[in-house]
């Protein structure tokens, strides 16, 4: 009897230890009664108990994987700025292009510009656009009030740039271009380009609104439309600046004039990059990505400057048309997108004051670096 009693006590002890790791299932109740949160037992058909994974008492349970280590130091800082593999790759490619595109002498030997000079000066002018976004790189979460203020400031900068484009277009030297025997002056070409620019933005906006399910990263709906229009308009506007660089490098004094025009455009690009960042960053685009998108909007400058330099006489007619096109598209986005959003978050007086101050500041900066003679 003593032996049987000992076995009974041992069995009872084992059952008492095993039960907390099991879940009981009875067909009549139709419910499982979990007796332990780490149970590795699952009910089988017919109410039987079946042990799966985990083993007895959880001794053989596979431990969970350790959490991924959080970045520290420099990596944490880069991650907070939006640095990822793609951004790093783009920066490396840009550095390589900058290094290998640089001509042996920045001033052409004998005063004759080369394709490499034209591309390099246009490339540096495009990179300068990213400088405008640097002050906003460490900006945190943006409240609605500051979003409205950003829109108002960006609107003033774009209005200033638009007026400058139209002024430049109508002040170009006459080239004697004619269509069907009628002379086409620069005023007419700027006006035609202006209307085409507005029409382009209206058509693009309508296309985006018809595809409301479009997403780009975390952007969708209204925010995606604002960012898309801003990037598209500023990119198209850069085509005319690239045309100006290419034309400036032609002629006997093209080497010096082209370098001067490129430098002035580089300074113009800084506030334009700021205007792009003021629209992108409050809508969730990280600081580094905003810089890269700002630079992207100026990429047509080196890409267009080279073919214009090679075939300048075929592009002269379209320069004033392109300037009007850029002005029309920018003014439409400014009035019907940026200012409309700014008024929703700010009072009419606050919106007008911020836009006017930005417009005047942009105009004074443009007068300071305007390459044209008085």
C-alpha positions as a printed Julia matrix, in Angstrom:
374×3 Matrix{Float64}:
   0.0    0.0     0.0
   2.87   2.31    0.81
   4.19   1.93   -2.75
   0.83   2.7    -4.27
   0.42   5.73   -2.0
   3.81   7.06   -3.08
   2.92   6.71   -6.79
  -0.45   8.38   -6.16
   1.23  11.35   -4.47
   3.77  11.68   -7.3
   1.02  11.5    -9.96
  -1.06  14.1    -8.13
   1.96  16.42   -7.96
   2.64  16.03  -11.69
  -1.0   16.73  -12.59
  -1.06  19.81  -10.37
   2.02  21.16  -12.17
   0.77  20.28  -15.65
  -2.77  21.68  -15.4
  -1.75  25.38  -15.4
  -0.19  24.83  -18.84
  -3.33  23.25  -20.36
  -6.65  24.52  -21.72
  -9.71  22.36  -21.09
 -12.35  21.95  -23.79
 -15.69  20.24  -23.27
 -18.05  19.71  -26.2
 -21.1   20.5   -24.06
 -19.86  23.89  -22.97
 -18.38  24.66  -26.36
 -15.8   26.96  -24.77
 -12.15  26.67  -23.96
 -11.14  27.51  -20.42
  -7.61  28.91  -20.52
  -5.95  28.16  -17.21
  -2.61  29.79  -17.97
  -1.74  32.67  -20.32
   1.32  30.88  -21.69
  -0.59  27.7   -22.49
   0.96  25.65  -25.28
  -1.93  23.16  -25.37
  -4.73  23.34  -27.9
  -8.02  21.39  -27.88
  -8.34  18.68  -30.48
 -11.52  17.39  -32.11
 -13.82  15.5   -29.69
 -12.74  17.4   -26.62
  -9.32  15.74  -26.27
  -6.3   17.71  -25.11
  -3.23  18.02  -27.3
   0.11  19.6   -26.48
   1.65  21.63  -29.35
   4.95  23.51  -29.31
   6.13  24.61  -25.85
   6.42  21.11  -24.28
   5.68  20.44  -20.62
   5.77  23.32  -18.1
   6.95  25.64  -20.89
  10.52  24.45  -20.41
  11.11  23.93  -24.14
   9.25  27.02  -25.32
  11.23  28.96  -27.96
  12.18  32.38  -26.56
  10.96  35.43  -28.5
  13.51  37.16  -30.76
  15.32  40.07  -29.13
  14.09  43.54  -30.12
  16.01  45.3   -32.85
  18.59  47.68  -31.38
  17.62  51.32  -31.63
  20.04  53.54  -33.56
  22.21  55.75  -31.4
  24.54  58.65  -31.95
  25.08  59.66  -35.55
  22.73  56.96  -36.9
  19.9   58.2   -34.67
  20.43  61.76  -35.87
  20.45  60.68  -39.54
  17.34  58.57  -39.03
  15.48  61.5   -37.47
  16.29  63.56  -40.56
  14.86  60.92  -42.87
  18.13  59.33  -43.99
  17.46  55.91  -45.44
  19.17  53.65  -47.98
  17.54  55.42  -50.93
  18.43  58.9   -49.66
  21.99  57.8   -48.99
  22.31  56.33  -52.46
  21.02  59.55  -54.07
  23.47  61.67  -52.09
  26.36  59.44  -53.13
  25.34  59.65  -56.81
  25.06  63.44  -56.57
  28.52  63.65  -55.01
  29.99  61.48  -57.77
  28.38  63.6   -60.5
  29.62  66.8   -58.86
  33.17  65.45  -58.7
  33.44  64.09  -62.23
  31.45  66.87  -63.94
  33.8   69.59  -62.71
  35.95  70.86  -65.59
  39.7   71.18  -65.17
  39.39  74.96  -65.27
  36.22  76.82  -64.27
  37.1   79.58  -66.75
  37.25  78.15  -70.28
  40.64  78.33  -71.93
  40.6   80.84  -74.79
  37.15  82.09  -73.72
  35.31  79.26  -75.49
  32.76  77.4   -73.38
  32.43  73.63  -73.58
  29.51  71.31  -72.92
  31.17  70.29  -69.66
  31.25  73.92  -68.48
  27.59  74.44  -69.36
  26.48  71.28  -67.56
  28.61  71.91  -64.46
  27.39  75.46  -63.93
  23.78  74.37  -64.42
  24.35  71.45  -62.04
  25.74  73.69  -59.28
  22.84  76.1   -59.76
  20.39  73.2   -59.32
  22.13  71.94  -56.16
  21.85  75.38  -54.59
  18.07  74.92  -54.47
  18.53  72.52  -51.59
  20.1   75.28  -49.48
  16.7   76.92  -49.15
  15.3   73.91  -47.28
  18.16  73.71  -44.74
  16.65  76.2   -42.23
  13.53  73.99  -41.97
  15.38  70.69  -41.72
  14.99  70.37  -37.96
  11.38  71.53  -37.86
   9.2   69.3   -35.72
   5.45  68.72  -35.83
   3.65  71.65  -37.44
   0.39  73.05  -36.14
  -2.34  74.24  -38.47
  -1.5   77.89  -37.76
   2.09  77.44  -38.9
   0.95  75.46  -41.92
  -1.15  78.44  -42.99
   1.76  80.8   -42.4
   4.06  78.57  -44.46
   1.58  78.63  -47.34
   1.34  82.44  -47.17
   5.13  82.9   -47.19
   5.56  80.44  -50.05
   2.82  82.27  -51.97
   4.66  85.59  -51.65
   7.92  84.06  -52.87
   6.23  82.45  -55.86
   4.44  85.69  -56.79
   7.75  87.53  -56.71
   9.36  84.89  -58.92
   6.41  84.97  -61.34
   6.56  88.73  -61.79
  10.29  88.44  -62.38
   9.76  85.81  -65.07
   7.24  87.94  -66.94
   9.45  91.02  -66.67
  12.38  89.09  -68.06
  10.29  87.68  -70.91
   9.01  91.02  -72.2
  12.45  92.68  -71.88
  14.26  90.25  -74.19
  15.84  91.7   -77.29
  13.66  91.49  -80.44
  14.59  88.53  -82.63
  12.43  89.29  -85.67
  10.43  86.06  -85.41
   7.38  85.86  -87.66
   4.46  83.46  -88.16
   2.46  83.59  -91.42
   4.08  86.91  -92.24
   3.12  88.53  -88.91
   5.73  89.56  -86.39
   5.42  87.93  -82.98
   6.82  90.15  -80.25
   7.78  88.98  -76.78
   4.66  90.45  -75.15
   2.49  88.18  -77.27
   4.65  85.16  -76.59
   4.65  85.76  -72.84
   0.84  86.14  -72.86
   0.38  82.91  -74.81
   2.73  81.07  -72.48
   0.92  82.51  -69.46
  -2.44  81.13  -70.62
  -0.9   77.75  -71.48
   0.69  77.58  -68.04
  -2.62  78.15  -66.28
  -4.32  75.61  -68.54
  -1.65  73.07  -67.71
  -2.18  73.43  -63.96
  -5.97  73.21  -64.3
  -5.64  70.02  -66.36
  -3.1   68.49  -63.98
  -5.22  69.34  -60.95
  -8.3   67.78  -62.56
  -6.37  64.6   -63.35
  -5.15  64.27  -59.76
  -8.66  64.87  -58.38
 -10.07  62.14  -60.62
  -7.58  59.71  -59.09
  -8.26  60.29  -55.39
  -6.99  56.81  -54.54
  -3.45  57.76  -55.54
  -0.88  57.49  -52.76
   2.76  58.47  -52.56
   4.3   57.17  -49.37
   2.17  58.58  -46.57
   0.67  61.29  -48.78
  -2.79  61.0   -50.25
  -5.8   63.09  -51.1
  -5.49  66.85  -50.68
  -1.93  66.81  -49.34
  -0.75  64.71  -52.29
  -2.39  67.12  -54.72
  -0.66  70.14  -53.14
   2.75  68.49  -53.15
   2.34  67.15  -56.69
   1.31  70.52  -58.11
   4.09  72.34  -56.31
   6.8   69.95  -57.5
   5.41  69.84  -61.06
   5.11  73.61  -61.41
   8.55  74.37  -59.96
  10.12  71.68  -62.15
   8.55  73.11  -65.31
   9.64  76.57  -64.27
  13.24  75.32  -64.18
  13.11  74.48  -67.89
  13.13  78.18  -68.73
  16.05  78.79  -66.37
  18.0   76.0   -68.06
  17.21  77.61  -71.39
  18.6   80.9   -70.07
  21.84  79.24  -68.95
  22.35  77.55  -72.31
  21.73  80.73  -74.29
  24.0   82.78  -72.0
  27.0   80.55  -72.74
  26.79  81.19  -76.5
  28.59  84.06  -78.21
  32.04  85.58  -77.79
  31.49  86.63  -74.16
  29.48  83.55  -73.36
  32.01  82.07  -70.93
  31.82  85.0   -68.51
  28.15  85.82  -69.08
  27.12  82.2   -68.65
  29.04  81.89  -65.38
  27.45  85.12  -64.13
  23.94  84.06  -65.14
  24.45  80.65  -63.5
  25.62  82.29  -60.27
  22.62  84.63  -60.2
  20.24  81.73  -60.86
  21.89  79.77  -58.05
  21.01  82.62  -55.7
  17.49  82.77  -57.13
  17.12  79.04  -56.49
  17.69  79.34  -52.74
  14.36  81.08  -51.93
  12.63  78.84  -54.47
  13.93  75.81  -52.57
  12.59  77.37  -49.38
   9.19  77.81  -51.03
   9.15  74.11  -51.99
  10.14  73.03  -48.48
   7.48  75.26  -46.9
   4.86  73.26  -48.76
   6.37  69.77  -48.38
   7.65  69.63  -44.8
   4.43  70.67  -43.0
   2.71  67.81  -44.86
   4.96  65.11  -43.46
   7.92  65.07  -45.87
  11.13  64.72  -43.85
  13.82  67.39  -43.93
  16.29  65.46  -46.07
  13.63  64.36  -48.54
  12.4   67.94  -48.83
  15.93  69.01  -49.73
  16.18  66.28  -52.36
  12.77  67.18  -53.83
  13.78  70.86  -53.93
  16.92  69.92  -55.85
  14.85  67.69  -58.13
  12.7   70.66  -59.17
  15.84  72.35  -60.54
  17.27  69.34  -62.36
  15.99  70.58  -65.76
  18.49  73.44  -65.55
  21.63  71.4   -66.4
  19.69  68.93  -68.54
  18.16  71.64  -70.76
  21.16  73.97  -70.76
  23.33  71.52  -72.74
  21.05  70.99  -75.8
  20.17  74.7   -75.8
  23.89  75.55  -75.85
  24.4   73.16  -78.77
  21.38  74.34  -80.81
  20.75  77.82  -79.4
  19.16  79.34  -82.5
  16.36  76.77  -82.44
  15.35  77.68  -78.87
  15.47  81.46  -78.95
  11.85  81.82  -80.09
  10.51  79.71  -77.22
  12.31  81.39  -74.37
   9.72  84.12  -73.78
   6.92  81.54  -74.24
   8.52  79.37  -71.58
   8.91  82.28  -69.19
   5.22  83.14  -69.59
   4.26  79.46  -69.15
   6.2   79.24  -65.87
   4.68  82.49  -64.59
   1.11  81.45  -65.41
   1.41  78.06  -63.76
   3.05  79.49  -60.63
   0.48  82.28  -60.23
  -2.4   79.81  -60.53
  -0.96  77.53  -57.84
  -0.26  80.56  -55.66
  -3.73  82.08  -55.86
  -5.96  79.01  -55.97
  -3.97  76.59  -53.84
  -1.51  78.2   -51.42
  -3.42  81.38  -50.58
  -6.73  79.52  -50.43
  -5.27  77.15  -47.84
  -3.57  79.95  -45.91
  -6.85  81.83  -45.47
  -8.42  78.73  -43.92
  -5.87  78.74  -41.08
  -5.14  82.49  -40.76
  -7.22  85.62  -40.84
  -7.37  87.59  -44.06
  -5.18  90.32  -42.54
  -2.55  87.83  -41.33
  -2.47  86.11  -44.72
  -2.13  89.42  -46.56
   0.63  90.66  -44.24
   2.7   87.46  -44.5
   2.28  87.24  -48.28
   3.1   90.92  -48.82
   6.22  90.74  -46.62
   7.41  87.65  -48.48
   6.65  89.26  -51.86
   8.57  92.42  -51.0
  11.49  90.43  -49.6
  11.65  88.29  -52.74
  11.51  91.38  -54.95
  14.34  93.1   -53.06
  16.47  89.97  -53.26
  15.79  89.68  -56.98
  16.78  93.31  -57.54
  19.98  92.73  -55.58
  21.12  89.85  -57.77
  19.49  90.85  -61.09
  22.17  90.42  -63.79
  20.51  92.76  -66.27
  21.87  96.24  -66.66
  19.7   99.16  -65.71
